[in-house]
Amino acid sequence: MPCDTKDFIKKFKKLGQANNDYVKVEVVDGEPMIGGAKILGNVKAGNGIVHIIDKVLLTPTK
C-alpha cells in the first residue's frame, strides 16, 4: 500500500460505495477504519481505489 494512502483516507468522514450509499471512516489508534474494518491493502481501479478490508460489510436494512 502506498505510504500516503492511509493518510489520504483519514481526511474523509465517509466513502462512497458501488451501491450509491456511504460507509463511515474513523481513525482508531492512528489507523483509518472503513465501516469498522481494518484496511489490509488497496488496489487501483479504472474508476477509483478498491480497499481490501478484514470483514464483510453488509448494506443496512431499511
Predicted model as a PDB file, atoms N, CA, C, CB and O in Angstrom, pLDDT in the B-factor column:
MODEL        1                                                                  
ATOM      1  N   MET A   1       0.848  -1.168   0.000  1.00 44.00           N  
ATOM      2  CA  MET A   1       0.000   0.000   0.000  1.00 44.00           C  
ATOM      3  C   MET A   1       0.895   1.233   0.000  1.00 44.00           C  
ATOM      4  CB  MET A   1      -0.966  -0.003   1.219  1.00 44.00           C  
ATOM      5  O   MET A   1       1.832   1.316   0.794  1.00 44.00           O  
ATOM      6  N   PRO A   2       0.616   2.198  -0.888  1.00 48.00           N  
ATOM      7  CA  PRO A   2       1.428   3.409  -0.871  1.00 48.00           C  
ATOM      8  C   PRO A   2       1.369   4.074   0.495  1.00 48.00           C  
ATOM      9  CB  PRO A   2       0.964   4.385  -1.956  1.00 48.00           C  
ATOM     10  O   PRO A   2       0.333   4.049   1.160  1.00 48.00           O  
ATOM     11  N   CYS A   3       2.472   4.664   0.909  1.00 46.00           N  
ATOM     12  CA  CYS A   3       2.555   5.213   2.267  1.00 46.00           C  
ATOM     13  C   CYS A   3       1.564   6.345   2.492  1.00 46.00           C  
ATOM     14  CB  CYS A   3       3.961   5.707   2.544  1.00 46.00           C  
ATOM     15  O   CYS A   3       1.183   6.580   3.639  1.00 46.00           O  
ATOM     16  N   ASP A   4       1.126   7.061   1.459  1.00 58.00           N  
ATOM     17  CA  ASP A   4       0.220   8.183   1.663  1.00 58.00           C  
ATOM     18  C   ASP A   4      -1.256   7.805   1.592  1.00 58.00           C  
ATOM     19  CB  ASP A   4       0.506   9.238   0.653  1.00 58.00           C  
ATOM     20  O   ASP A   4      -2.102   8.650   1.882  1.00 58.00           O  
ATOM     21  N   THR A   5      -1.602   6.579   1.221  1.00 74.00           N  
ATOM     22  CA  THR A   5      -2.995   6.182   1.062  1.00 74.00           C  
ATOM     23  C   THR A   5      -3.755   6.257   2.380  1.00 74.00           C  
ATOM     24  CB  THR A   5      -3.077   4.775   0.495  1.00 74.00           C  
ATOM     25  O   THR A   5      -4.868   6.783   2.409  1.00 74.00           O  
ATOM     26  N   LYS A   6      -3.194   5.751   3.460  1.00 78.00           N  
ATOM     27  CA  LYS A   6      -3.871   5.801   4.757  1.00 78.00           C  
ATOM     28  C   LYS A   6      -4.058   7.243   5.218  1.00 78.00           C  
ATOM     29  CB  LYS A   6      -3.079   5.009   5.809  1.00 78.00           C  
ATOM     30  O   LYS A   6      -5.112   7.589   5.751  1.00 78.00           O  
ATOM     31  N   ASP A   7      -3.052   8.081   5.020  1.00 81.00           N  
ATOM     32  CA  ASP A   7      -3.185   9.487   5.398  1.00 81.00           C  
ATOM     33  C   ASP A   7      -4.260  10.169   4.567  1.00 81.00           C  
ATOM     34  CB  ASP A   7      -1.850  10.218   5.234  1.00 81.00           C  
ATOM     35  O   ASP A   7      -4.982  11.028   5.072  1.00 81.00           O  
ATOM     36  N   PHE A   8      -4.372   9.794   3.299  1.00 83.00           N  
ATOM     37  CA  PHE A   8      -5.389  10.356   2.416  1.00 83.00           C  
ATOM     38  C   PHE A   8      -6.787   9.978   2.904  1.00 83.00           C  
ATOM     39  CB  PHE A   8      -5.176   9.871   0.969  1.00 83.00           C  
ATOM     40  O   PHE A   8      -7.674  10.832   2.950  1.00 83.00           O  
ATOM     41  N   ILE A   9      -6.994   8.724   3.266  1.00 86.00           N  
ATOM     42  CA  ILE A   9      -8.307   8.251   3.724  1.00 86.00           C  
ATOM     43  C   ILE A   9      -8.712   8.933   5.027  1.00 86.00           C  
ATOM     44  CB  ILE A   9      -8.292   6.724   3.913  1.00 86.00           C  
ATOM     45  O   ILE A   9      -9.897   9.180   5.250  1.00 86.00           O  
ATOM     46  N   LYS A  10      -7.750   9.239   5.884  1.00 87.00           N  
ATOM     47  CA  LYS A  10      -8.039   9.877   7.170  1.00 87.00           C  
ATOM     48  C   LYS A  10      -8.717  11.235   7.000  1.00 87.00           C  
ATOM     49  CB  LYS A  10      -6.755  10.043   7.969  1.00 87.00           C  
ATOM     50  O   LYS A  10      -9.330  11.730   7.945  1.00 87.00           O  
ATOM     51  N   LYS A  11      -8.624  11.841   5.834  1.00 88.00           N  
ATOM     52  CA  LYS A  11      -9.219  13.158   5.592  1.00 88.00           C  
ATOM     53  C   LYS A  11     -10.727  13.101   5.392  1.00 88.00           C  
ATOM     54  CB  LYS A  11      -8.580  13.793   4.387  1.00 88.00           C  
ATOM     55  O   LYS A  11     -11.389  14.138   5.399  1.00 88.00           O  
ATOM     56  N   PHE A  12     -11.277  11.906   5.213  1.00 89.00           N  
ATOM     57  CA  PHE A  12     -12.695  11.760   4.905  1.00 89.00           C  
ATOM     58  C   PHE A  12     -13.493  11.289   6.113  1.00 89.00           C  
ATOM     59  CB  PHE A  12     -12.882  10.790   3.755  1.00 89.00           C  
ATOM     60  O   PHE A  12     -12.965  10.596   6.982  1.00 89.00           O  
ATOM     61  N   LYS A  13     -14.762  11.666   6.165  1.00 92.00           N  
ATOM     62  CA  LYS A  13     -15.690  11.182   7.193  1.00 92.00           C  
ATOM     63  C   LYS A  13     -16.472   9.986   6.670  1.00 92.00           C  
ATOM     64  CB  LYS A  13     -16.657  12.305   7.635  1.00 92.00           C  
ATOM     65  O   LYS A  13     -16.979   9.179   7.449  1.00 92.00           O  
ATOM     66  N   LYS A  14     -16.572   9.873   5.321  1.00 92.00           N  
ATOM     67  CA  LYS A  14     -17.294   8.764   4.707  1.00 92.00           C  
ATOM     68  C   LYS A  14     -16.748   8.541   3.302  1.00 92.00           C  
ATOM     69  CB  LYS A  14     -18.827   9.040   4.671  1.00 92.00           C  
ATOM     70  O   LYS A  14     -16.164   9.437   2.692  1.00 92.00           O  
ATOM     71  N   LEU A  15     -16.953   7.325   2.804  1.00 86.00           N  
ATOM     72  CA  LEU A  15     -16.541   6.961   1.452  1.00 86.00           C  
ATOM     73  C   LEU A  15     -17.753   6.435   0.696  1.00 86.00           C  
ATOM     74  CB  LEU A  15     -15.398   5.902   1.475  1.00 86.00           C  
ATOM     75  O   LEU A  15     -18.616   5.773   1.273  1.00 86.00           O  
ATOM     76  N   GLY A  16     -17.812   6.735  -0.600  1.00 84.00           N  
ATOM     77  CA  GLY A  16     -18.895   6.240  -1.442  1.00 84.00           C  
ATOM     78  C   GLY A  16     -18.716   4.761  -1.751  1.00 84.00           C  
ATOM     79  O   GLY A  16     -17.595   4.257  -1.831  1.00 84.00           O  
ATOM     80  N   GLN A  17     -19.842   4.076  -1.922  1.00 82.00           N  
ATOM     81  CA  GLN A  17     -19.837   2.652  -2.252  1.00 82.00           C  
ATOM     82  C   GLN A  17     -20.479   2.446  -3.619  1.00 82.00           C  
ATOM     83  CB  GLN A  17     -20.580   1.827  -1.167  1.00 82.00           C  
ATOM     84  O   GLN A  17     -21.133   3.348  -4.142  1.00 82.00           O  
ATOM     85  N   ALA A  18     -20.297   1.282  -4.189  1.00 77.00           N  
ATOM     86  CA  ALA A  18     -20.845   0.952  -5.502  1.00 77.00           C  
ATOM     87  C   ALA A  18     -22.370   0.999  -5.518  1.00 77.00           C  
ATOM     88  CB  ALA A  18     -20.370  -0.422  -5.931  1.00 77.00           C  
ATOM     89  O   ALA A  18     -22.961   1.193  -6.580  1.00 77.00           O  
ATOM     90  N   ASN A  19     -23.022   0.826  -4.368  1.00 81.00           N  
ATOM     91  CA  ASN A  19     -24.490   0.846  -4.303  1.00 81.00           C  
ATOM     92  C   ASN A  19     -25.046   2.257  -4.082  1.00 81.00           C  
ATOM     93  CB  ASN A  19     -24.974  -0.073  -3.184  1.00 81.00           C  
ATOM     94  O   ASN A  19     -26.205   2.416  -3.699  1.00 81.00           O  
ATOM     95  N   ASN A  20     -24.224   3.270  -4.322  1.00 85.00           N  
ATOM     96  CA  ASN A  20     -24.589   4.689  -4.145  1.00 85.00           C  
ATOM     97  C   ASN A  20     -24.872   5.057  -2.691  1.00 85.00           C  
ATOM     98  CB  ASN A  20     -25.807   5.017  -4.986  1.00 85.00           C  
ATOM     99  O   ASN A  20     -25.527   6.068  -2.436  1.00 85.00           O  
ATOM    100  N   ASP A  21     -24.405   4.278  -1.752  1.00 87.00           N  
ATOM    101  CA  ASP A  21     -24.523   4.576  -0.333  1.00 87.00           C  
ATOM    102  C   ASP A  21     -23.137   4.983   0.166  1.00 87.00           C  
ATOM    103  CB  ASP A  21     -25.089   3.345   0.471  1.00 87.00           C  
ATOM    104  O   ASP A  21     -22.193   5.053  -0.622  1.00 87.00           O  
ATOM    105  N   TYR A  22     -23.009   5.248   1.436  1.00 89.00           N  
ATOM    106  CA  TYR A  22     -21.731   5.649   2.015  1.00 89.00           C  
ATOM    107  C   TYR A  22     -21.390   4.768   3.204  1.00 89.00           C  
ATOM    108  CB  TYR A  22     -21.766   7.123   2.437  1.00 89.00           C  
ATOM    109  O   TYR A  22     -22.272   4.192   3.840  1.00 89.00           O  
ATOM    110  N   VAL A  23     -20.093   4.670   3.498  1.00 90.00           N  
ATOM    111  CA  VAL A  23     -19.618   3.929   4.658  1.00 90.00           C  
ATOM    112  C   VAL A  23     -18.755   4.888   5.479  1.00 90.00           C  
ATOM    113  CB  VAL A  23     -18.814   2.634   4.236  1.00 90.00           C  
ATOM    114  O   VAL A  23     -17.990   5.679   4.927  1.00 90.00           O  
ATOM    115  N   LYS A  24     -18.889   4.805   6.798  1.00 92.00           N  
ATOM    116  CA  LYS A  24     -18.204   5.709   7.723  1.00 92.00           C  
ATOM    117  C   LYS A  24     -16.712   5.404   7.799  1.00 92.00           C  
ATOM    118  CB  LYS A  24     -18.827   5.614   9.116  1.00 92.00           C  
ATOM    119  O   LYS A  24     -16.303   4.242   7.807  1.00 92.00           O  
ATOM    120  N   VAL A  25     -15.904   6.463   7.855  1.00 93.00           N  
ATOM    121  CA  VAL A  25     -14.456   6.355   8.052  1.00 93.00           C  
ATOM    122  C   VAL A  25     -14.139   6.889   9.445  1.00 93.00           C  
ATOM    123  CB  VAL A  25     -13.655   7.144   6.940  1.00 93.00           C  
ATOM    124  O   VAL A  25     -14.550   7.995   9.797  1.00 93.00           O  
ATOM    125  N   GLU A  26     -13.414   6.110  10.231  1.00 94.00           N  
ATOM    126  CA  GLU A  26     -12.976   6.527  11.563  1.00 94.00           C  
ATOM    127  C   GLU A  26     -11.477   6.304  11.685  1.00 94.00           C  
ATOM    128  CB  GLU A  26     -13.742   5.753  12.676  1.00 94.00           C  
ATOM    129  O   GLU A  26     -10.904   5.499  10.951  1.00 94.00           O  
ATOM    130  N   VAL A  27     -10.845   7.008  12.602  1.00 93.00           N  
ATOM    131  CA  VAL A  27      -9.431   6.785  12.887  1.00 93.00           C  
ATOM    132  C   VAL A  27      -9.338   6.239  14.304  1.00 93.00           C  
ATOM    133  CB  VAL A  27      -8.586   8.107  12.720  1.00 93.00           C  
ATOM    134  O   VAL A  27      -9.731   6.903  15.263  1.00 93.00           O  
ATOM    135  N   VAL A  28      -8.810   5.011  14.428  1.00 94.00           N  
ATOM    136  CA  VAL A  28      -8.678   4.338  15.721  1.00 94.00           C  
ATOM    137  C   VAL A  28      -7.196   4.043  15.935  1.00 94.00           C  
ATOM    138  CB  VAL A  28      -9.544   3.015  15.779  1.00 94.00           C  
ATOM    139  O   VAL A  28      -6.573   3.336  15.142  1.00 94.00           O  
ATOM    140  N   ASP A  29      -6.643   4.583  17.002  1.00 93.00           N  
ATOM    141  CA  ASP A  29      -5.215   4.413  17.309  1.00 93.00           C  
ATOM    142  C   ASP A  29      -4.335   4.804  16.122  1.00 93.00           C  
ATOM    143  CB  ASP A  29      -4.928   2.960  17.712  1.00 93.00           C  
ATOM    144  O   ASP A  29      -3.322   4.160  15.850  1.00 93.00           O  
ATOM    145  N   GLY A  30      -4.734   5.867  15.419  1.00 90.00           N  
ATOM    146  CA  GLY A  30      -3.946   6.376  14.296  1.00 90.00           C  
ATOM    147  C   GLY A  30      -4.154   5.652  12.979  1.00 90.00           C  
ATOM    148  O   GLY A  30      -3.587   6.046  11.960  1.00 90.00           O  
ATOM    149  N   GLU A  31      -4.977   4.579  12.986  1.00 90.00           N  
ATOM    150  CA  GLU A  31      -5.228   3.797  11.771  1.00 90.00           C  
ATOM    151  C   GLU A  31      -6.647   4.053  11.264  1.00 90.00           C  
ATOM    152  CB  GLU A  31      -5.015   2.284  12.038  1.00 90.00           C  
ATOM    153  O   GLU A  31      -7.595   3.998  12.046  1.00 90.00           O  
ATOM    154  N   PRO A  32      -6.807   4.331   9.971  1.00 91.00           N  
ATOM    155  CA  PRO A  32      -8.165   4.523   9.454  1.00 91.00           C  
ATOM    156  C   PRO A  32      -8.921   3.202   9.395  1.00 91.00           C  
ATOM    157  CB  PRO A  32      -8.124   5.164   8.062  1.00 91.00           C  
ATOM    158  O   PRO A  32      -8.362   2.162   9.047  1.00 91.00           O  
ATOM    159  N   MET A  33     -10.204   3.266   9.744  1.00 93.00           N  
ATOM    160  CA  MET A  33     -11.087   2.103   9.700  1.00 93.00           C  
ATOM    161  C   MET A  33     -12.255   2.457   8.790  1.00 93.00           C  
ATOM    162  CB  MET A  33     -11.583   1.690  11.141  1.00 93.00           C  
ATOM    163  O   MET A  33     -12.812   3.550   8.891  1.00 93.00           O  
ATOM    164  N   ILE A  34     -12.628   1.547   7.908  1.00 91.00           N  
ATOM    165  CA  ILE A  34     -13.746   1.761   6.998  1.00 91.00           C  
ATOM    166  C   ILE A  34     -14.896   0.878   7.459  1.00 91.00           C  
ATOM    167  CB  ILE A  34     -13.349   1.450   5.514  1.00 91.00           C  
ATOM    168  O   ILE A  34     -14.824  -0.349   7.384  1.00 91.00           O  
ATOM    169  N   GLY A  35     -15.957   1.519   7.935  1.00 90.00           N  
ATOM    170  CA  GLY A  35     -17.102   0.750   8.426  1.00 90.00           C  
ATOM    171  C   GLY A  35     -16.734  -0.189   9.551  1.00 90.00           C  
ATOM    172  O   GLY A  35     -17.350  -1.244   9.694  1.00 90.00           O  
ATOM    173  N   GLY A  36     -15.741   0.168  10.358  1.00 92.00           N  
ATOM    174  CA  GLY A  36     -15.291  -0.673  11.470  1.00 92.00           C  
ATOM    175  C   GLY A  36     -14.295  -1.746  11.063  1.00 92.00           C  
ATOM    176  O   GLY A  36     -13.894  -2.559  11.895  1.00 92.00           O  
ATOM    177  N   ALA A  37     -13.886  -1.764   9.794  1.00 95.00           N  
ATOM    178  CA  ALA A  37     -12.955  -2.783   9.299  1.00 95.00           C  
ATOM    179  C   ALA A  37     -11.568  -2.183   9.078  1.00 95.00           C  
ATOM    180  CB  ALA A  37     -13.481  -3.405   7.989  1.00 95.00           C  
ATOM    181  O   ALA A  37     -11.430  -1.034   8.657  1.00 95.00           O  
ATOM    182  N   LYS A  38     -10.554  -2.980   9.368  1.00 93.00           N  
ATOM    183  CA  LYS A  38      -9.168  -2.578   9.164  1.00 93.00           C  
ATOM    184  C   LYS A  38      -8.816  -2.691   7.674  1.00 93.00           C  
ATOM    185  CB  LYS A  38      -8.209  -3.449  10.027  1.00 93.00           C  
ATOM    186  O   LYS A  38      -9.221  -3.640   7.002  1.00 93.00           O  
ATOM    187  N   ILE A  39      -8.068  -1.724   7.176  1.00 90.00           N  
ATOM    188  CA  ILE A  39      -7.635  -1.739   5.781  1.00 90.00           C  
ATOM    189  C   ILE A  39      -6.389  -2.618   5.665  1.00 90.00           C  
ATOM    190  CB  ILE A  39      -7.349  -0.288   5.263  1.00 90.00           C  
ATOM    191  O   ILE A  39      -5.378  -2.364   6.320  1.00 90.00           O  
ATOM    192  N   LEU A  40      -6.468  -3.649   4.829  1.00 90.00           N  
ATOM    193  CA  LEU A  40      -5.342  -4.566   4.622  1.00 90.00           C  
ATOM    194  C   LEU A  40      -4.514  -4.184   3.400  1.00 90.00           C  
ATOM    195  CB  LEU A  40      -5.849  -5.996   4.471  1.00 90.00           C  
ATOM    196  O   LEU A  40      -3.320  -4.476   3.346  1.00 90.00           O  
ATOM    197  N   GLY A  41      -5.136  -3.534   2.423  1.00 87.00           N  
ATOM    198  CA  GLY A  41      -4.437  -3.149   1.203  1.00 87.00           C  
ATOM    199  C   GLY A  41      -5.350  -2.376   0.284  1.00 87.00           C  
ATOM    200  O   GLY A  41      -6.540  -2.225   0.561  1.00 87.00           O  
ATOM    201  N   ASN A  42      -4.795  -1.882  -0.819  1.00 86.00           N  
ATOM    202  CA  ASN A  42      -5.540  -1.108  -1.801  1.00 86.00           C  
ATOM    203  C   ASN A  42      -5.141  -1.553  -3.193  1.00 86.00           C  
ATOM    204  CB  ASN A  42      -5.296   0.406  -1.619  1.00 86.00           C  
ATOM    205  O   ASN A  42      -3.998  -1.941  -3.435  1.00 86.00           O  
ATOM    206  N   VAL A  43      -6.103  -1.492  -4.108  1.00 87.00           N  
ATOM    207  CA  VAL A  43      -5.846  -1.840  -5.499  1.00 87.00           C  
ATOM    208  C   VAL A  43      -6.388  -0.698  -6.351  1.00 87.00           C  
ATOM    209  CB  VAL A  43      -6.506  -3.220  -5.889  1.00 87.00           C  
ATOM    210  O   VAL A  43      -7.558  -0.336  -6.227  1.00 87.00           O  
ATOM    211  N   LYS A  44      -5.550  -0.128  -7.217  1.00 86.00           N  
ATOM    212  CA  LYS A  44      -6.016   0.918  -8.114  1.00 86.00           C  
ATOM    213  C   LYS A  44      -6.939   0.296  -9.150  1.00 86.00           C  
ATOM    214  CB  LYS A  44      -4.826   1.648  -8.795  1.00 86.00           C  
ATOM    215  O   LYS A  44      -6.651  -0.768  -9.697  1.00 86.00           O  
ATOM    216  N   ALA A  45      -8.053   0.975  -9.412  1.00 86.00           N  
ATOM    217  CA  ALA A  45      -9.012   0.531 -10.417  1.00 86.00           C  
ATOM    218  C   ALA A  45      -9.222   1.668 -11.409  1.00 86.00           C  
ATOM    219  CB  ALA A  45     -10.366   0.095  -9.762  1.00 86.00           C  
ATOM    220  O   ALA A  45      -8.793   2.796 -11.167  1.00 86.00           O  
ATOM    221  N   GLY A  46      -9.873   1.374 -12.510  1.00 89.00           N  
ATOM    222  CA  GLY A  46     -10.097   2.383 -13.534  1.00 89.00           C  
ATOM    223  C   GLY A  46     -10.937   3.550 -13.062  1.00 89.00           C  
ATOM    224  O   GLY A  46     -10.816   4.654 -13.592  1.00 89.00           O  
ATOM    225  N   ASN A  47     -11.790   3.324 -12.069  1.00 82.00           N  
ATOM    226  CA  ASN A  47     -12.677   4.386 -11.590  1.00 82.00           C  
ATOM    227  C   ASN A  47     -12.436   4.753 -10.123  1.00 82.00           C  
ATOM    228  CB  ASN A  47     -14.116   3.966 -11.773  1.00 82.00           C  
ATOM    229  O   ASN A  47     -13.300   5.374  -9.504  1.00 82.00           O  
ATOM    230  N   GLY A  48     -11.304   4.392  -9.562  1.00 80.00           N  
ATOM    231  CA  GLY A  48     -11.013   4.732  -8.172  1.00 80.00           C  
ATOM    232  C   GLY A  48     -10.075   3.736  -7.530  1.00 80.00           C  
ATOM    233  O   GLY A  48      -9.186   3.190  -8.184  1.00 80.00           O  
ATOM    234  N   ILE A  49     -10.278   3.505  -6.245  1.00 82.00           N  
ATOM    235  CA  ILE A  49      -9.434   2.595  -5.475  1.00 82.00           C  
ATOM    236  C   ILE A  49     -10.322   1.581  -4.770  1.00 82.00           C  
ATOM    237  CB  ILE A  49      -8.556   3.373  -4.448  1.00 82.00           C  
ATOM    238  O   ILE A  49     -11.339   1.943  -4.178  1.00 82.00           O  
ATOM    239  N   VAL A  50      -9.938   0.309  -4.834  1.00 85.00           N  
ATOM    240  CA  VAL A  50     -10.625  -0.749  -4.092  1.00 85.00           C  
ATOM    241  C   VAL A  50      -9.842  -0.962  -2.808  1.00 85.00           C  
ATOM    242  CB  VAL A  50     -10.740  -2.087  -4.933  1.00 85.00           C  
ATOM    243  O   VAL A  50      -8.646  -1.251  -2.844  1.00 85.00           O  
ATOM    244  N   HIS A  51     -10.517  -0.820  -1.673  1.00 86.00           N  
ATOM    245  CA  HIS A  51      -9.873  -1.007  -0.376  1.00 86.00           C  
ATOM    246  C   HIS A  51     -10.133  -2.439   0.087  1.00 86.00           C  
ATOM    247  CB  HIS A  51     -10.398   0.030   0.677  1.00 86.00           C  
ATOM    248  O   HIS A  51     -11.285  -2.857   0.201  1.00 86.00           O  
ATOM    249  N   ILE A  52      -9.073  -3.182   0.351  1.00 91.00           N  
ATOM    250  CA  ILE A  52      -9.190  -4.549   0.865  1.00 91.00           C  
ATOM    251  C   ILE A  52      -9.291  -4.442   2.383  1.00 91.00           C  
ATOM    252  CB  ILE A  52      -7.961  -5.457   0.423  1.00 91.00           C  
ATOM    253  O   ILE A  52      -8.400  -3.895   3.033  1.00 91.00           O  
ATOM    254  N   ILE A  53     -10.385  -4.971   2.948  1.00 92.00           N  
ATOM    255  CA  ILE A  53     -10.617  -4.851   4.388  1.00 92.00           C  
ATOM    256  C   ILE A  53     -10.770  -6.232   5.014  1.00 92.00           C  
ATOM    257  CB  ILE A  53     -11.870  -3.992   4.670  1.00 92.00           C  
ATOM    258  O   ILE A  53     -10.897  -7.236   4.312  1.00 92.00           O  
ATOM    259  N   ASP A  54     -10.755  -6.268   6.346  1.00 95.00           N  
ATOM    260  CA  ASP A  54     -10.734  -7.557   7.052  1.00 95.00           C  
ATOM    261  C   ASP A  54     -12.102  -8.061   7.503  1.00 95.00           C  
ATOM    262  CB  ASP A  54      -9.851  -7.447   8.244  1.00 95.00           C  
ATOM    263  O   ASP A  54     -12.174  -8.933   8.369  1.00 95.00           O  
ATOM    264  N   LYS A  55     -13.187  -7.535   6.939  1.00 95.00           N  
ATOM    265  CA  LYS A  55     -14.507  -8.059   7.253  1.00 95.00           C  
ATOM    266  C   LYS A  55     -15.466  -7.743   6.117  1.00 95.00           C  
ATOM    267  CB  LYS A  55     -15.026  -7.478   8.580  1.00 95.00           C  
ATOM    268  O   LYS A  55     -15.162  -6.926   5.248  1.00 95.00           O  
ATOM    269  N   VAL A  56     -16.609  -8.383   6.125  1.00 93.00           N  
ATOM    270  CA  VAL A  56     -17.625  -8.165   5.100  1.00 93.00           C  
ATOM    271  C   VAL A  56     -18.555  -7.041   5.572  1.00 93.00           C  
ATOM    272  CB  VAL A  56     -18.431  -9.486   4.810  1.00 93.00           C  
ATOM    273  O   VAL A  56     -19.031  -7.060   6.707  1.00 93.00           O  
ATOM    274  N   LEU A  57     -18.808  -6.074   4.707  1.00 88.00           N  
ATOM    275  CA  LEU A  57     -19.739  -5.001   5.016  1.00 88.00           C  
ATOM    276  C   LEU A  57     -21.050  -5.290   4.311  1.00 88.00           C  
ATOM    277  CB  LEU A  57     -19.171  -3.618   4.596  1.00 88.00           C  
ATOM    278  O   LEU A  57     -21.074  -5.498   3.098  1.00 88.00           O  
ATOM    279  N   LEU A  58     -22.130  -5.304   5.059  1.00 81.00           N  
ATOM    280  CA  LEU A  58     -23.453  -5.515   4.504  1.00 81.00           C  
ATOM    281  C   LEU A  58     -24.203  -4.196   4.473  1.00 81.00           C  
ATOM    282  CB  LEU A  58     -24.230  -6.566   5.315  1.00 81.00           C  
ATOM    283  O   LEU A  58     -23.988  -3.331   5.322  1.00 81.00           O  
ATOM    284  N   THR A  59     -25.083  -4.045   3.493  1.00 75.00           N  
ATOM    285  CA  THR A  59     -25.890  -2.835   3.449  1.00 75.00           C  
ATOM    286  C   THR A  59     -26.859  -2.845   4.613  1.00 75.00           C  
ATOM    287  CB  THR A  59     -26.645  -2.714   2.108  1.00 75.00           C  
ATOM    288  O   THR A  59     -27.357  -3.901   5.004  1.00 75.00           O  
ATOM    289  N   PRO A  60     -27.130  -1.661   5.174  1.00 70.00           N  
ATOM    290  CA  PRO A  60     -28.058  -1.614   6.311  1.00 70.00           C  
ATOM    291  C   PRO A  60     -29.478  -1.983   5.871  1.00 70.00           C  
ATOM    292  CB  PRO A  60     -28.051  -0.209   6.955  1.00 70.00           C  
ATOM    293  O   PRO A  60     -29.886  -1.701   4.745  1.00 70.00           O  
ATOM    294  N   THR A  61     -30.215  -2.615   6.776  1.00 72.00           N  
ATOM    295  CA  THR A  61     -31.612  -2.924   6.479  1.00 72.00           C  
ATOM    296  C   THR A  61     -32.437  -1.678   6.704  1.00 72.00           C  
ATOM    297  CB  THR A  61     -32.133  -4.099   7.352  1.00 72.00           C  
ATOM    298  O   THR A  61     -32.168  -0.887   7.608  1.00 72.00           O  
ATOM    299  N   LYS A  62     -33.425  -1.518   5.886  1.00 68.00           N  
ATOM    300  CA  LYS A  62     -34.244  -0.295   5.972  1.00 68.00           C  
ATOM    301  C   LYS A  62     -35.527  -0.561   6.707  1.00 68.00           C  
ATOM    302  CB  LYS A  62     -34.551   0.256   4.582  1.00 68.00           C  
ATOM    303  O   LYS A  62     -36.341   0.348   6.877  1.00 68.00           O  
TER     304      LYS A  62                                                      
ENDMDL                                                                          
END                                                                             
